[in-house]
């Protein structure tokens, strides 16, 4: 899995944050792993 492309492949992108269930990409470009699937 390419974490760098999460934002591009994510069906749900809010304010630059891509939510893919367990991995969220912040608008800062940092990959954040959330158990709840929410971008912090």
C-alpha atoms as an extended CHARMM CRD file, in Angstrom:
* protein
*
        40  EXT
         1         1  UNK       CA              0.0000000000        0.0000000000        0.0000000000  PROA      1               0.0000000000
         2         2  UNK       CA              1.2730000000        3.4170000000       -0.9280000000  PROA      2               0.0000000000
         3         3  UNK       CA              0.5310000000        5.6950000000        1.9820000000  PROA      3               0.0000000000
         4         4  UNK       CA              1.6810000000        8.6580000000       -0.0450000000  PROA      4               0.0000000000
         5         5  UNK       CA             -1.2050000000        8.1720000000       -2.4390000000  PROA      5               0.0000000000
         6         6  UNK       CA             -3.8810000000        7.8170000000        0.2080000000  PROA      6               0.0000000000
         7         7  UNK       CA             -5.1740000000       11.3120000000       -0.4030000000  PROA      7               0.0000000000
         8         8  UNK       CA             -5.4560000000       10.6950000000       -4.1240000000  PROA      8               0.0000000000
         9         9  UNK       CA             -7.0880000000        7.2890000000       -3.8250000000  PROA      9               0.0000000000
        10        10  UNK       CA             -9.3620000000        8.1900000000       -0.9570000000  PROA      10              0.0000000000
        11        11  UNK       CA            -13.0620000000        8.3940000000       -1.8390000000  PROA      11              0.0000000000
        12        12  UNK       CA            -13.5220000000       10.8370000000        0.9930000000  PROA      12              0.0000000000
        13        13  UNK       CA            -11.3500000000       13.9170000000        1.2250000000  PROA      13              0.0000000000
        14        14  UNK       CA            -12.1790000000       16.7670000000        3.5840000000  PROA      14              0.0000000000
        15        15  UNK       CA            -10.0930000000       19.9260000000        3.8580000000  PROA      15              0.0000000000
        16        16  UNK       CA             -7.1130000000       18.1140000000        2.3960000000  PROA      16              0.0000000000
        17        17  UNK       CA             -7.5820000000       15.2070000000        4.7660000000  PROA      17              0.0000000000
        18        18  UNK       CA             -8.1820000000       11.8040000000        3.2960000000  PROA      18              0.0000000000
        19        19  UNK       CA            -10.0370000000        9.2960000000        5.4240000000  PROA      19              0.0000000000
        20        20  UNK       CA             -9.5670000000        5.6780000000        4.4520000000  PROA      20              0.0000000000
        21        21  UNK       CA            -10.7860000000        3.8370000000        7.5190000000  PROA      21              0.0000000000
        22        22  UNK       CA             -7.5050000000        3.3700000000        9.3580000000  PROA      22              0.0000000000
        23        23  UNK       CA             -5.1730000000        5.7890000000        7.6520000000  PROA      23              0.0000000000
        24        24  UNK       CA             -5.6200000000        9.5340000000        7.4030000000  PROA      24              0.0000000000
        25        25  UNK       CA             -3.5420000000       12.0160000000        5.4750000000  PROA      25              0.0000000000
        26        26  UNK       CA             -3.3740000000       15.4690000000        7.0090000000  PROA      26              0.0000000000
        27        27  UNK       CA             -3.1330000000       18.5500000000        4.8200000000  PROA      27              0.0000000000
        28        28  UNK       CA              0.4340000000       18.8400000000        6.0990000000  PROA      28              0.0000000000
        29        29  UNK       CA              1.2860000000       15.7260000000        4.1300000000  PROA      29              0.0000000000
        30        30  UNK       CA              1.8560000000       13.5680000000        7.1680000000  PROA      30              0.0000000000
        31        31  UNK       CA              0.3840000000       10.1030000000        7.4500000000  PROA      31              0.0000000000
        32        32  UNK       CA             -1.6200000000        9.6170000000       10.6120000000  PROA      32              0.0000000000
        33        33  UNK       CA             -2.8930000000        6.1980000000       11.6480000000  PROA      33              0.0000000000
        34        34  UNK       CA             -6.1490000000        6.3380000000       13.5550000000  PROA      34              0.0000000000
        35        35  UNK       CA             -8.0090000000        3.3540000000       14.9530000000  PROA      35              0.0000000000
        36        36  UNK       CA            -11.2600000000        5.2340000000       14.5250000000  PROA      36              0.0000000000
        37        37  UNK       CA            -10.4240000000        6.2520000000       10.9860000000  PROA      37              0.0000000000
        38        38  UNK       CA            -10.6270000000        9.9570000000       11.7100000000  PROA      38              0.0000000000
        39        39  UNK       CA             -8.1410000000       12.5360000000       10.5180000000  PROA      39              0.0000000000
        40        40  UNK       CA             -6.5910000000       14.4540000000       13.3730000000  PROA      40              0.0000000000
